[in-house]
């Protein structure tokens, strides 16, 4: 219990909070710059809930590349 009180009273908690805020600000800045510059991963299918299975054969790879090529030409 004494260790917990020393942590909160020593200023380490404030330093940790500042570090967390700085990391979040960096993530938002990098994300914003990525968005503004149009760079990124060029994801052609976004299915975060069920997941996406990667292409497993040559035909599927060709289809995925065709979708990617069409996406990049926009």
PDB file of N, H, CA, C and O in Angstrom:
ATOM      1  N   UNK A   1       0.820  -1.200   0.000  1.00  0.00           N
ATOM      2  CA  UNK A   1       0.000   0.000   0.000  1.00  0.00           C
ATOM      3  C   UNK A   1       0.859   1.257   0.000  1.00  0.00           C
ATOM      4  O   UNK A   1       0.530   2.242  -0.661  1.00  0.00           O
ATOM      5  N   UNK A   2       1.947   1.219   0.735  1.00  0.00           N
ATOM      6  H   UNK A   2       2.214   0.419   1.272  1.00  0.00           H
ATOM      7  CA  UNK A   2       2.834   2.376   0.795  1.00  0.00           C
ATOM      8  C   UNK A   2       3.464   2.649  -0.561  1.00  0.00           C
ATOM      9  O   UNK A   2       3.674   3.806  -0.927  1.00  0.00           O
ATOM     10  N   UNK A   3       3.770   1.579  -1.318  1.00  0.00           N
ATOM     11  H   UNK A   3       3.599   0.639  -1.020  1.00  0.00           H
ATOM     12  CA  UNK A   3       4.347   1.760  -2.656  1.00  0.00           C
ATOM     13  C   UNK A   3       3.378   2.471  -3.591  1.00  0.00           C
ATOM     14  O   UNK A   3       3.788   3.301  -4.403  1.00  0.00           O
ATOM     15  N   UNK A   4       2.087   2.146  -3.478  1.00  0.00           N
ATOM     16  H   UNK A   4       1.754   1.472  -2.819  1.00  0.00           H
ATOM     17  CA  UNK A   4       1.088   2.805  -4.320  1.00  0.00           C
ATOM     18  C   UNK A   4       0.991   4.285  -3.980  1.00  0.00           C
ATOM     19  O   UNK A   4       0.893   5.122  -4.877  1.00  0.00           O
ATOM     20  N   UNK A   5       1.017   4.608  -2.711  1.00  0.00           N
ATOM     21  H   UNK A   5       1.097   3.927  -1.983  1.00  0.00           H
ATOM     22  CA  UNK A   5       0.944   6.019  -2.313  1.00  0.00           C
ATOM     23  C   UNK A   5       2.194   6.765  -2.768  1.00  0.00           C
ATOM     24  O   UNK A   5       2.101   7.917  -3.192  1.00  0.00           O
ATOM     25  N   UNK A   6       3.350   6.132  -2.688  1.00  0.00           N
ATOM     26  H   UNK A   6       3.425   5.196  -2.344  1.00  0.00           H
ATOM     27  CA  UNK A   6       4.581   6.781  -3.137  1.00  0.00           C
ATOM     28  C   UNK A   6       4.542   7.035  -4.643  1.00  0.00           C
ATOM     29  O   UNK A   6       5.027   8.065  -5.112  1.00  0.00           O
ATOM     30  N   UNK A   7       3.968   6.101  -5.401  1.00  0.00           N
ATOM     31  H   UNK A   7       3.574   5.264  -5.021  1.00  0.00           H
ATOM     32  CA  UNK A   7       3.858   6.279  -6.843  1.00  0.00           C
ATOM     33  C   UNK A   7       3.013   7.501  -7.165  1.00  0.00           C
ATOM     34  O   UNK A   7       3.423   8.339  -7.968  1.00  0.00           O
ATOM     35  N   UNK A   8       1.853   7.614  -6.559  1.00  0.00           N
ATOM     36  H   UNK A   8       1.520   6.933  -5.907  1.00  0.00           H
ATOM     37  CA  UNK A   8       0.940   8.709  -6.869  1.00  0.00           C
ATOM     38  C   UNK A   8       1.456  10.043  -6.358  1.00  0.00           C
ATOM     39  O   UNK A   8       1.177  11.080  -6.959  1.00  0.00           O
ATOM     40  N   UNK A   9       2.188  10.038  -5.280  1.00  0.00           N
ATOM     41  H   UNK A   9       2.415   9.195  -4.792  1.00  0.00           H
ATOM     42  CA  UNK A   9       2.664  11.297  -4.693  1.00  0.00           C
ATOM     43  C   UNK A   9       4.032  11.727  -5.222  1.00  0.00           C
ATOM     44  O   UNK A   9       4.420  12.877  -5.019  1.00  0.00           O
ATOM     45  N   UNK A  10       4.766  10.857  -5.884  1.00  0.00           N
ATOM     46  H   UNK A  10       4.450   9.923  -6.049  1.00  0.00           H
ATOM     47  CA  UNK A  10       6.126  11.181  -6.300  1.00  0.00           C
ATOM     48  C   UNK A  10       6.195  11.940  -7.623  1.00  0.00           C
ATOM     49  O   UNK A  10       7.265  12.424  -7.993  1.00  0.00           O
ATOM     50  N   UNK A  11       5.112  12.051  -8.322  1.00  0.00           N
ATOM     51  H   UNK A  11       4.243  11.658  -8.022  1.00  0.00           H
ATOM     52  CA  UNK A  11       5.111  12.716  -9.619  1.00  0.00           C
ATOM     53  C   UNK A  11       5.323  11.740 -10.766  1.00  0.00           C
ATOM     54  O   UNK A  11       5.253  12.132 -11.931  1.00  0.00           O
ATOM     55  N   UNK A  12       5.581  10.479 -10.454  1.00  0.00           N
ATOM     56  H   UNK A  12       5.638  10.161  -9.508  1.00  0.00           H
ATOM     57  CA  UNK A  12       5.752   9.489 -11.516  1.00  0.00           C
ATOM     58  C   UNK A  12       4.454   9.290 -12.289  1.00  0.00           C
ATOM     59  O   UNK A  12       4.483   9.045 -13.494  1.00  0.00           O
ATOM     60  N   UNK A  13       3.328   9.394 -11.611  1.00  0.00           N
ATOM     61  H   UNK A  13       3.304   9.593 -10.631  1.00  0.00           H
ATOM     62  CA  UNK A  13       2.037   9.239 -12.277  1.00  0.00           C
ATOM     63  C   UNK A  13       1.820  10.367 -13.285  1.00  0.00           C
ATOM     64  O   UNK A  13       1.290  10.136 -14.372  1.00  0.00           O
ATOM     65  N   UNK A  14       2.228  11.583 -12.926  1.00  0.00           N
ATOM     66  H   UNK A  14       2.659  11.770 -12.043  1.00  0.00           H
ATOM     67  CA  UNK A  14       2.087  12.716 -13.838  1.00  0.00           C
ATOM     68  C   UNK A  14       2.998  12.518 -15.050  1.00  0.00           C
ATOM     69  O   UNK A  14       2.601  12.796 -16.182  1.00  0.00           O
ATOM     70  N   UNK A  15       4.212  12.039 -14.810  1.00  0.00           N
ATOM     71  H   UNK A  15       4.534  11.813 -13.891  1.00  0.00           H
ATOM     72  CA  UNK A  15       5.128  11.778 -15.918  1.00  0.00           C
ATOM     73  C   UNK A  15       4.589  10.705 -16.846  1.00  0.00           C
ATOM     74  O   UNK A  15       4.685  10.824 -18.068  1.00  0.00           O
ATOM     75  N   UNK A  16       4.021   9.655 -16.264  1.00  0.00           N
ATOM     76  H   UNK A  16       3.943   9.558 -15.271  1.00  0.00           H
ATOM     77  CA  UNK A  16       3.429   8.587 -17.068  1.00  0.00           C
ATOM     78  C   UNK A  16       2.257   9.116 -17.884  1.00  0.00           C
ATOM     79  O   UNK A  16       2.112   8.773 -19.057  1.00  0.00           O
ATOM     80  N   UNK A  17       1.429   9.942 -17.275  1.00  0.00           N
ATOM     81  H   UNK A  17       1.547  10.220 -16.322  1.00  0.00           H
ATOM     82  CA  UNK A  17       0.288  10.530 -17.994  1.00  0.00           C
ATOM     83  C   UNK A  17       0.775  11.395 -19.154  1.00  0.00           C
ATOM     84  O   UNK A  17       0.193  11.362 -20.239  1.00  0.00           O
ATOM     85  N   UNK A  18       1.832  12.165 -18.934  1.00  0.00           N
ATOM     86  H   UNK A  18       2.304  12.192 -18.053  1.00  0.00           H
ATOM     87  CA  UNK A  18       2.376  12.991 -20.012  1.00  0.00           C
ATOM     88  C   UNK A  18       2.916  12.129 -21.152  1.00  0.00           C
ATOM     89  O   UNK A  18       2.735  12.458 -22.324  1.00  0.00           O
ATOM     90  N   UNK A  19       3.572  11.039 -20.810  1.00  0.00           N
ATOM     91  H   UNK A  19       3.719  10.772 -19.857  1.00  0.00           H
ATOM     92  CA  UNK A  19       4.090  10.139 -21.837  1.00  0.00           C
ATOM     93  C   UNK A  19       2.958   9.520 -22.651  1.00  0.00           C
ATOM     94  O   UNK A  19       3.065   9.406 -23.872  1.00  0.00           O
ATOM     95  N   UNK A  20       1.893   9.126 -21.996  1.00  0.00           N
ATOM     96  H   UNK A  20       1.806   9.218 -21.004  1.00  0.00           H
ATOM     97  CA  UNK A  20       0.748   8.535 -22.696  1.00  0.00           C
ATOM     98  C   UNK A  20       0.108   9.554 -23.627  1.00  0.00           C
ATOM     99  O   UNK A  20      -0.222   9.235 -24.770  1.00  0.00           O
ATOM    100  N   UNK A  21      -0.067  10.773 -23.143  1.00  0.00           N
ATOM    101  H   UNK A  21       0.201  11.032 -22.215  1.00  0.00           H
ATOM    102  CA  UNK A  21      -0.649  11.832 -23.979  1.00  0.00           C
ATOM    103  C   UNK A  21       0.249  12.122 -25.177  1.00  0.00           C
ATOM    104  O   UNK A  21      -0.247  12.326 -26.285  1.00  0.00           O
ATOM    105  N   UNK A  22       1.570  12.142 -24.966  1.00  0.00           N
ATOM    106  H   UNK A  22       1.973  11.976 -24.066  1.00  0.00           H
ATOM    107  CA  UNK A  22       2.497  12.394 -26.072  1.00  0.00           C
ATOM    108  C   UNK A  22       2.417  11.286 -27.127  1.00  0.00           C
ATOM    109  O   UNK A  22       2.458  11.567 -28.324  1.00  0.00           O
ATOM    110  N   UNK A  23       2.303  10.036 -26.688  1.00  0.00           N
ATOM    111  H   UNK A  23       2.269   9.808 -25.715  1.00  0.00           H
ATOM    112  CA  UNK A  23       2.195   8.925 -27.624  1.00  0.00           C
ATOM    113  C   UNK A  23       0.902   9.023 -28.428  1.00  0.00           C
ATOM    114  O   UNK A  23       0.902   8.798 -29.639  1.00  0.00           O
ATOM    115  N   UNK A  24      -0.198   9.356 -27.757  1.00  0.00           N
ATOM    116  H   UNK A  24      -0.198   9.538 -26.774  1.00  0.00           H
ATOM    117  CA  UNK A  24      -1.480   9.493 -28.457  1.00  0.00           C
ATOM    118  C   UNK A  24      -1.426  10.643 -29.462  1.00  0.00           C
ATOM    119  O   UNK A  24      -1.934  10.521 -30.577  1.00  0.00           O
ATOM    120  N   UNK A  25      -0.814  11.750 -29.071  1.00  0.00           N
ATOM    121  H   UNK A  25      -0.401  11.849 -28.165  1.00  0.00           H
ATOM    122  CA  UNK A  25      -0.694  12.880 -29.993  1.00  0.00           C
ATOM    123  C   UNK A  25       0.160  12.508 -31.203  1.00  0.00           C
ATOM    124  O   UNK A  25      -0.149  12.910 -32.324  1.00  0.00           O
ATOM    125  N   UNK A  26       1.222  11.749 -30.987  1.00  0.00           N
ATOM    126  H   UNK A  26       1.473  11.422 -30.076  1.00  0.00           H
ATOM    127  CA  UNK A  26       2.060  11.307 -32.104  1.00  0.00           C
ATOM    128  C   UNK A  26       1.275  10.391 -33.038  1.00  0.00           C
ATOM    129  O   UNK A  26       1.389  10.506 -34.258  1.00  0.00           O
ATOM    130  N   UNK A  27       0.490   9.496 -32.482  1.00  0.00           N
ATOM    131  H   UNK A  27       0.397   9.402 -31.491  1.00  0.00           H
ATOM    132  CA  UNK A  27      -0.311   8.590 -33.312  1.00  0.00           C
ATOM    133  C   UNK A  27      -1.320   9.360 -34.144  1.00  0.00           C
ATOM    134  O   UNK A  27      -1.500   9.065 -35.326  1.00  0.00           O
ATOM    135  N   UNK A  28      -1.981  10.342 -33.545  1.00  0.00           N
ATOM    136  H   UNK A  28      -1.835  10.582 -32.586  1.00  0.00           H
ATOM    137  CA  UNK A  28      -2.968  11.140 -34.279  1.00  0.00           C
ATOM    138  C   UNK A  28      -2.284  11.963 -35.371  1.00  0.00           C
ATOM    139  O   UNK A  28      -2.808  12.087 -36.477  1.00  0.00           O
ATOM    140  N   UNK A  29      -1.118  12.522 -35.060  1.00  0.00           N
ATOM    141  H   UNK A  29      -0.692  12.421 -34.161  1.00  0.00           H
ATOM    142  CA  UNK A  29      -0.379  13.318 -36.044  1.00  0.00           C
ATOM    143  C   UNK A  29       0.068  12.462 -37.218  1.00  0.00           C
ATOM    144  O   UNK A  29      -0.109  12.851 -38.373  1.00  0.00           O
ATOM    145  N   UNK A  30       0.645  11.300 -36.934  1.00  0.00           N
ATOM    146  H   UNK A  30       0.788  10.984 -35.997  1.00  0.00           H
ATOM    147  CA  UNK A  30       1.098  10.416 -38.010  1.00  0.00           C
ATOM    148  C   UNK A  30      -0.087   9.942 -38.845  1.00  0.00           C
ATOM    149  O   UNK A  30       0.006   9.876 -40.071  1.00  0.00           O
ATOM    150  N   UNK A  31      -1.194   9.614 -38.194  1.00  0.00           N
ATOM    151  H   UNK A  31      -1.270   9.667 -37.198  1.00  0.00           H
ATOM    152  CA  UNK A  31      -2.392   9.202 -38.926  1.00  0.00           C
ATOM    153  C   UNK A  31      -2.931  10.313 -39.809  1.00  0.00           C
ATOM    154  O   UNK A  31      -3.339  10.071 -40.945  1.00  0.00           O
ATOM    155  N   UNK A  32      -2.931  11.528 -39.285  1.00  0.00           N
ATOM    156  H   UNK A  32      -2.599  11.725 -38.363  1.00  0.00           H
ATOM    157  CA  UNK A  32      -3.394  12.675 -40.061  1.00  0.00           C
ATOM    158  C   UNK A  32      -2.508  12.948 -41.261  1.00  0.00           C
ATOM    159  O   UNK A  32      -3.006  13.218 -42.354  1.00  0.00           O
ATOM    160  N   UNK A  33      -1.195  12.880 -41.068  1.00  0.00           N
ATOM    161  H   UNK A  33      -0.791  12.660 -40.180  1.00  0.00           H
ATOM    162  CA  UNK A  33      -0.278  13.088 -42.185  1.00  0.00           C
ATOM    163  C   UNK A  33      -0.433  11.988 -43.231  1.00  0.00           C
ATOM    164  O   UNK A  33      -0.379  12.256 -44.431  1.00  0.00           O
ATOM    165  N   UNK A  34      -0.623  10.765 -42.779  1.00  0.00           N
ATOM    166  H   UNK A  34      -0.667  10.547 -41.804  1.00  0.00           H
ATOM    167  CA  UNK A  34      -0.836   9.665 -43.717  1.00  0.00           C
ATOM    168  C   UNK A  34      -2.089   9.906 -44.535  1.00  0.00           C
ATOM    169  O   UNK A  34      -2.107   9.673 -45.744  1.00  0.00           O
ATOM    170  N   UNK A  35      -3.134  10.374 -43.873  1.00  0.00           N
ATOM    171  H   UNK A  35      -3.119  10.563 -42.891  1.00  0.00           H
ATOM    172  CA  UNK A  35      -4.399  10.639 -44.555  1.00  0.00           C
ATOM    173  C   UNK A  35      -4.270  11.801 -45.542  1.00  0.00           C
ATOM    174  O   UNK A  35      -4.767  11.730 -46.666  1.00  0.00           O
ATOM    175  N   UNK A  36      -3.597  12.870 -45.108  1.00  0.00           N
ATOM    176  H   UNK A  36      -3.194  12.928 -44.195  1.00  0.00           H
ATOM    177  CA  UNK A  36      -3.464  14.063 -45.949  1.00  0.00           C
ATOM    178  C   UNK A  36      -2.601  13.816 -47.177  1.00  0.00           C
ATOM    179  O   UNK A  36      -2.865  14.379 -48.239  1.00  0.00           O
ATOM    180  N   UNK A  37      -1.580  12.988 -47.049  1.00  0.00           N
ATOM    181  H   UNK A  37      -1.365  12.531 -46.186  1.00  0.00           H
ATOM    182  CA  UNK A  37      -0.672  12.747 -48.167  1.00  0.00           C
ATOM    183  C   UNK A  37      -1.190  11.668 -49.108  1.00  0.00           C
ATOM    184  O   UNK A  37      -0.624  11.460 -50.181  1.00  0.00           O
ATOM    185  N   UNK A  38      -2.265  10.974 -48.717  1.00  0.00           N
ATOM    186  H   UNK A  38      -2.725  11.143 -47.845  1.00  0.00           H
ATOM    187  CA  UNK A  38      -2.829   9.952 -49.578  1.00  0.00           C
ATOM    188  C   UNK A  38      -2.044   8.658 -49.562  1.00  0.00           C
ATOM    189  O   UNK A  38      -2.324   7.743 -50.336  1.00  0.00           O
ATOM    190  N   UNK A  39      -1.071   8.583 -48.689  1.00  0.00           N
ATOM    191  H   UNK A  39      -0.843   9.326 -48.061  1.00  0.00           H
ATOM    192  CA  UNK A  39      -0.317   7.337 -48.602  1.00  0.00           C
ATOM    193  C   UNK A  39      -1.067   6.370 -47.693  1.00  0.00           C
ATOM    194  O   UNK A  39      -2.112   6.717 -47.142  1.00  0.00           O
ATOM    195  N   UNK A  40      -0.555   5.199 -47.539  1.00  0.00           N
ATOM    196  H   UNK A  40       0.294   4.917 -47.986  1.00  0.00           H
ATOM    197  CA  UNK A  40      -1.206   4.208 -46.695  1.00  0.00           C
ATOM    198  C   UNK A  40      -1.024   2.825 -47.265  1.00  0.00           C
ATOM    199  O   UNK A  40      -0.120   2.592 -48.067  1.00  0.00           O
ATOM    200  N   UNK A  41      -1.864   1.918 -46.864  1.00  0.00           N
ATOM    201  H   UNK A  41      -2.599   2.108 -46.212  1.00  0.00           H
ATOM    202  CA  UNK A  41      -1.692   0.529 -47.234  1.00  0.00           C
ATOM    203  C   UNK A  41      -2.472   0.111 -48.470  1.00  0.00           C
ATOM    204  O   UNK A  41      -2.306  -1.015 -48.939  1.00  0.00           O
ATOM    205  N   UNK A  42      -3.300   0.964 -49.004  1.00  0.00           N
ATOM    206  H   UNK A  42      -3.434   1.879 -48.623  1.00  0.00           H
ATOM    207  CA  UNK A  42      -4.104   0.649 -50.183  1.00  0.00           C
ATOM    208  C   UNK A  42      -4.916  -0.627 -49.987  1.00  0.00           C
ATOM    209  O   UNK A  42      -4.885  -1.532 -50.820  1.00  0.00           O
ATOM    210  N   UNK A  43      -5.625  -0.682 -48.899  1.00  0.00           N
ATOM    211  H   UNK A  43      -5.650   0.053 -48.222  1.00  0.00           H
ATOM    212  CA  UNK A  43      -6.444  -1.855 -48.597  1.00  0.00           C
ATOM    213  C   UNK A  43      -7.655  -1.848 -49.517  1.00  0.00           C
ATOM    214  O   UNK A  43      -8.427  -0.888 -49.526  1.00  0.00           O
ATOM    215  N   UNK A  44      -7.825  -2.921 -50.296  1.00  0.00           N
ATOM    216  H   UNK A  44      -7.199  -3.700 -50.290  1.00  0.00           H
ATOM    217  CA  UNK A  44      -8.947  -2.971 -51.234  1.00  0.00           C
ATOM    218  C   UNK A  44     -10.184  -3.588 -50.611  1.00  0.00           C
ATOM    219  O   UNK A  44     -11.300  -3.327 -51.063  1.00  0.00           O
ATOM    220  N   UNK A  45     -10.007  -4.397 -49.589  1.00  0.00           N
ATOM    221  H   UNK A  45      -9.101  -4.609 -49.222  1.00  0.00           H
ATOM    222  CA  UNK A  45     -11.137  -4.995 -48.874  1.00  0.00           C
ATOM    223  C   UNK A  45     -10.884  -4.847 -47.385  1.00  0.00           C
ATOM    224  O   UNK A  45      -9.884  -5.339 -46.862  1.00  0.00           O
ATOM    225  N   UNK A  46     -11.794  -4.169 -46.707  1.00  0.00           N
ATOM    226  H   UNK A  46     -12.606  -3.769 -47.131  1.00  0.00           H
ATOM    227  CA  UNK A  46     -11.637  -3.919 -45.282  1.00  0.00           C
ATOM    228  C   UNK A  46     -12.738  -4.663 -44.550  1.00  0.00           C
ATOM    229  O   UNK A  46     -13.908  -4.286 -44.622  1.00  0.00           O
ATOM    230  N   UNK A  47     -12.360  -5.720 -43.845  1.00  0.00           N
ATOM    231  H   UNK A  47     -11.410  -6.025 -43.787  1.00  0.00           H
ATOM    232  CA  UNK A  47     -13.319  -6.536 -43.108  1.00  0.00           C
ATOM    233  C   UNK A  47     -12.765  -6.803 -41.709  1.00  0.00           C
ATOM    234  O   UNK A  47     -12.326  -7.916 -41.417  1.00  0.00           O
ATOM    235  N   UNK A  48     -12.785  -5.779 -40.839  1.00  0.00           N
ATOM    236  H   UNK A  48     -13.142  -4.875 -41.076  1.00  0.00           H
ATOM    237  CA  UNK A  48     -12.137  -5.926 -39.539  1.00  0.00           C
ATOM    238  C   UNK A  48     -12.862  -6.867 -38.570  1.00  0.00           C
ATOM    239  O   UNK A  48     -12.232  -7.383 -37.647  1.00  0.00           O
ATOM    240  N   UNK A  49     -14.148  -7.103 -38.750  1.00  0.00           N
ATOM    241  H   UNK A  49     -14.660  -6.684 -39.500  1.00  0.00           H
ATOM    242  CA  UNK A  49     -14.893  -7.941 -37.805  1.00  0.00           C
ATOM    243  C   UNK A  49     -14.679  -9.424 -38.093  1.00  0.00           C
ATOM    244  O   UNK A  49     -14.291 -10.180 -37.201  1.00  0.00           O
ATOM    245  N   UNK A  50     -14.926  -9.840 -39.318  1.00  0.00           N
ATOM    246  H   UNK A  50     -15.241  -9.226 -40.043  1.00  0.00           H
ATOM    247  CA  UNK A  50     -14.835 -11.255 -39.662  1.00  0.00           C
ATOM    248  C   UNK A  50     -13.436 -11.649 -40.132  1.00  0.00           C
ATOM    249  O   UNK A  50     -13.114 -12.836 -40.184  1.00  0.00           O
ATOM    250  N   UNK A  51     -12.613 -10.679 -40.471  1.00  0.00           N
ATOM    251  H   UNK A  51     -12.875  -9.714 -40.429  1.00  0.00           H
ATOM    252  CA  UNK A  51     -11.275 -10.982 -40.950  1.00  0.00           C
ATOM    253  C   UNK A  51     -11.263 -11.239 -42.439  1.00  0.00           C
ATOM    254  O   UNK A  51     -12.297 -11.527 -43.041  1.00  0.00           O
ATOM    255  N   UNK A  52     -10.113 -11.135 -43.017  1.00  0.00           N
ATOM    256  H   UNK A  52      -9.272 -10.901 -42.528  1.00  0.00           H
ATOM    257  CA  UNK A  52      -9.961 -11.377 -44.448  1.00  0.00           C
ATOM    258  C   UNK A  52      -8.939 -12.487 -44.637  1.00  0.00           C
ATOM    259  O   UNK A  52      -7.862 -12.454 -44.041  1.00  0.00           O
ATOM    260  N   UNK A  53      -9.270 -13.452 -45.451  1.00  0.00           N
ATOM    261  H   UNK A  53     -10.145 -13.479 -45.935  1.00  0.00           H
ATOM    262  CA  UNK A  53      -8.353 -14.549 -45.744  1.00  0.00           C
ATOM    263  C   UNK A  53      -7.476 -14.125 -46.913  1.00  0.00           C
ATOM    264  O   UNK A  53      -8.001 -13.683 -47.935  1.00  0.00           O
ATOM    265  N   UNK A  54      -6.166 -14.245 -46.796  1.00  0.00           N
ATOM    266  H   UNK A  54      -5.740 -14.604 -45.965  1.00  0.00           H
ATOM    267  CA  UNK A  54      -5.306 -13.840 -47.908  1.00  0.00           C
ATOM    268  C   UNK A  54      -5.483 -14.766 -49.101  1.00  0.00           C
ATOM    269  O   UNK A  54      -5.953 -15.893 -48.951  1.00  0.00           O
ATOM    270  N   UNK A  55      -5.107 -14.292 -50.285  1.00  0.00           N
ATOM    271  H   UNK A  55      -4.726 -13.376 -50.406  1.00  0.00           H
ATOM    272  CA  UNK A  55      -5.209 -15.150 -51.474  1.00  0.00           C
ATOM    273  C   UNK A  55      -4.410 -16.436 -51.281  1.00  0.00           C
ATOM    274  O   UNK A  55      -3.290 -16.417 -50.770  1.00  0.00           O
ATOM    275  N   UNK A  56      -5.004 -17.550 -51.696  1.00  0.00           N
ATOM    276  H   UNK A  56      -5.914 -17.566 -52.110  1.00  0.00           H
ATOM    277  CA  UNK A  56      -4.374 -18.842 -51.466  1.00  0.00           C
ATOM    278  C   UNK A  56      -3.871 -19.512 -52.743  1.00  0.00           C
ATOM    279  O   UNK A  56      -3.122 -20.486 -52.676  1.00  0.00           O
ATOM    280  N   UNK A  57      -4.277 -18.996 -53.907  1.00  0.00           N
ATOM    281  H   UNK A  57      -4.886 -18.204 -53.962  1.00  0.00           H
ATOM    282  CA  UNK A  57      -3.789 -19.586 -55.158  1.00  0.00           C
ATOM    283  C   UNK A  57      -3.535 -18.467 -56.176  1.00  0.00           C
ATOM    284  O   UNK A  57      -3.797 -17.295 -55.904  1.00  0.00           O
ATOM    285  N   UNK A  58      -3.031 -18.842 -57.332  1.00  0.00           N
ATOM    286  H   UNK A  58      -2.819 -19.794 -57.553  1.00  0.00           H
ATOM    287  CA  UNK A  58      -2.648 -17.844 -58.337  1.00  0.00           C
ATOM    288  C   UNK A  58      -3.832 -17.017 -58.835  1.00  0.00           C
ATOM    289  O   UNK A  58      -3.695 -15.814 -59.057  1.00  0.00           O
ATOM    290  N   UNK A  59      -4.982 -17.646 -59.009  1.00  0.00           N
ATOM    291  H   UNK A  59      -5.093 -18.623 -58.828  1.00  0.00           H
ATOM    292  CA  UNK A  59      -6.159 -16.911 -59.480  1.00  0.00           C
ATOM    293  C   UNK A  59      -6.601 -15.863 -58.466  1.00  0.00           C
ATOM    294  O   UNK A  59      -6.949 -14.740 -58.831  1.00  0.00           O
ATOM    295  N   UNK A  60      -6.585 -16.235 -57.201  1.00  0.00           N
ATOM    296  H   UNK A  60      -6.302 -17.147 -56.904  1.00  0.00           H
ATOM    297  CA  UNK A  60      -6.963 -15.283 -56.151  1.00  0.00           C
ATOM    298  C   UNK A  60      -5.957 -14.134 -56.068  1.00  0.00           C
ATOM    299  O   UNK A  60      -6.342 -12.986 -55.851  1.00  0.00           O
ATOM    300  N   UNK A  61      -4.659 -14.445 -56.242  1.00  0.00           N
ATOM    301  H   UNK A  61      -4.346 -15.378 -56.418  1.00  0.00           H
ATOM    302  CA  UNK A  61      -3.649 -13.390 -56.235  1.00  0.00           C
ATOM    303  C   UNK A  61      -3.858 -12.449 -57.416  1.00  0.00           C
ATOM    304  O   UNK A  61      -3.730 -11.233 -57.269  1.00  0.00           O
ATOM    305  N   UNK A  62      -4.174 -12.994 -58.568  1.00  0.00           N
ATOM    306  H   UNK A  62      -4.278 -13.981 -58.687  1.00  0.00           H
ATOM    307  CA  UNK A  62      -4.410 -12.158 -59.751  1.00  0.00           C
ATOM    308  C   UNK A  62      -5.616 -11.245 -59.528  1.00  0.00           C
ATOM    309  O   UNK A  62      -5.587 -10.074 -59.906  1.00  0.00           O
ATOM    310  N   UNK A  63      -6.668 -11.775 -58.922  1.00  0.00           N
ATOM    311  H   UNK A  63      -6.693 -12.726 -58.615  1.00  0.00           H
ATOM    312  CA  UNK A  63      -7.854 -10.977 -58.619  1.00  0.00           C
ATOM    313  C   UNK A  63      -7.523  -9.867 -57.613  1.00  0.00           C
ATOM    314  O   UNK A  63      -7.943  -8.722 -57.783  1.00  0.00           O
ATOM    315  N   UNK A  64      -6.777 -10.211 -56.582  1.00  0.00           N
ATOM    316  H   UNK A  64      -6.435 -11.141 -56.445  1.00  0.00           H
ATOM    317  CA  UNK A  64      -6.388  -9.215 -55.576  1.00  0.00           C
ATOM    318  C   UNK A  64      -5.527  -8.123 -56.196  1.00  0.00           C
ATOM    319  O   UNK A  64      -5.687  -6.947 -55.870  1.00  0.00           O
ATOM    320  N   UNK A  65      -4.608  -8.506 -57.094  1.00  0.00           N
ATOM    321  H   UNK A  65      -4.478  -9.461 -57.358  1.00  0.00           H
ATOM    322  CA  UNK A  65      -3.763  -7.514 -57.746  1.00  0.00           C
ATOM    323  C   UNK A  65      -4.574  -6.622 -58.680  1.00  0.00           C
ATOM    324  O   UNK A  65      -4.294  -5.428 -58.792  1.00  0.00           O
ATOM    325  N   UNK A  66      -5.566  -7.182 -59.343  1.00  0.00           N
ATOM    326  H   UNK A  66      -5.794  -8.151 -59.252  1.00  0.00           H
ATOM    327  CA  UNK A  66      -6.429  -6.382 -60.216  1.00  0.00           C
ATOM    328  C   UNK A  66      -7.197  -5.342 -59.400  1.00  0.00           C
ATOM    329  O   UNK A  66      -7.325  -4.190 -59.815  1.00  0.00           O
ATOM    330  N   UNK A  67      -7.710  -5.759 -58.233  1.00  0.00           N
ATOM    331  H   UNK A  67      -7.607  -6.695 -57.896  1.00  0.00           H
ATOM    332  CA  UNK A  67      -8.407  -4.807 -57.357  1.00  0.00           C
ATOM    333  C   UNK A  67      -7.459  -3.719 -56.882  1.00  0.00           C
ATOM    334  O   UNK A  67      -7.825  -2.544 -56.848  1.00  0.00           O
ATOM    335  N   UNK A  68      -6.236  -4.107 -56.512  1.00  0.00           N
ATOM    336  H   UNK A  68      -5.939  -5.062 -56.539  1.00  0.00           H
ATOM    337  CA  UNK A  68      -5.241  -3.138 -56.060  1.00  0.00           C
ATOM    338  C   UNK A  68      -4.895  -2.160 -57.178  1.00  0.00           C
ATOM    339  O   UNK A  68      -4.812  -0.953 -56.949  1.00  0.00           O
ATOM    340  N   UNK A  69      -4.694  -2.679 -58.379  1.00  0.00           N
ATOM    341  H   UNK A  69      -4.762  -3.659 -58.565  1.00  0.00           H
ATOM    342  CA  UNK A  69      -4.348  -1.833 -59.514  1.00  0.00           C
ATOM    343  C   UNK A  69      -5.461  -0.836 -59.820  1.00  0.00           C
ATOM    344  O   UNK A  69      -5.190   0.329 -60.114  1.00  0.00           O
ATOM    345  N   UNK A  70      -6.686  -1.280 -59.752  1.00  0.00           N
ATOM    346  H   UNK A  70      -6.906  -2.226 -59.513  1.00  0.00           H
ATOM    347  CA  UNK A  70      -7.831  -0.383 -59.997  1.00  0.00           C
ATOM    348  C   UNK A  70      -7.923   0.671 -58.901  1.00  0.00           C
ATOM    349  O   UNK A  70      -8.257   1.824 -59.173  1.00  0.00           O
ATOM    350  N   UNK A  71      -7.634   0.290 -57.690  1.00  0.00           N
ATOM    351  H   UNK A  71      -7.363  -0.647 -57.468  1.00  0.00           H
ATOM    352  CA  UNK A  71      -7.695   1.225 -56.553  1.00  0.00           C
ATOM    353  C   UNK A  71      -6.637   2.300 -56.677  1.00  0.00           C
ATOM    354  O   UNK A  71      -6.914   3.470 -56.413  1.00  0.00           O
ATOM    355  N   UNK A  72      -5.435   1.931 -57.072  1.00  0.00           N
ATOM    356  H   UNK A  72      -5.210   0.980 -57.287  1.00  0.00           H
ATOM    357  CA  UNK A  72      -4.325   2.880 -57.161  1.00  0.00           C
ATOM    358  C   UNK A  72      -4.485   3.846 -58.328  1.00  0.00           C
ATOM    359  O   UNK A  72      -3.863   4.908 -58.318  1.00  0.00           O
ATOM    360  N   UNK A  73      -5.292   3.520 -59.333  1.00  0.00           N
ATOM    361  H   UNK A  73      -5.797   2.657 -59.341  1.00  0.00           H
ATOM    362  CA  UNK A  73      -5.465   4.401 -60.481  1.00  0.00           C
ATOM    363  C   UNK A  73      -6.527   5.465 -60.251  1.00  0.00           C
ATOM    364  O   UNK A  73      -6.739   6.322 -61.109  1.00  0.00           O
ATOM    365  N   UNK A  74      -7.185   5.422 -59.126  1.00  0.00           N
ATOM    366  H   UNK A  74      -7.012   4.726 -58.429  1.00  0.00           H
ATOM    367  CA  UNK A  74      -8.255   6.395 -58.856  1.00  0.00           C
ATOM    368  C   UNK A  74      -7.660   7.745 -58.557  1.00  0.00           C
ATOM    369  O   UNK A  74      -8.394   8.701 -58.303  1.00  0.00           O
TER     370      UNK A  74
END
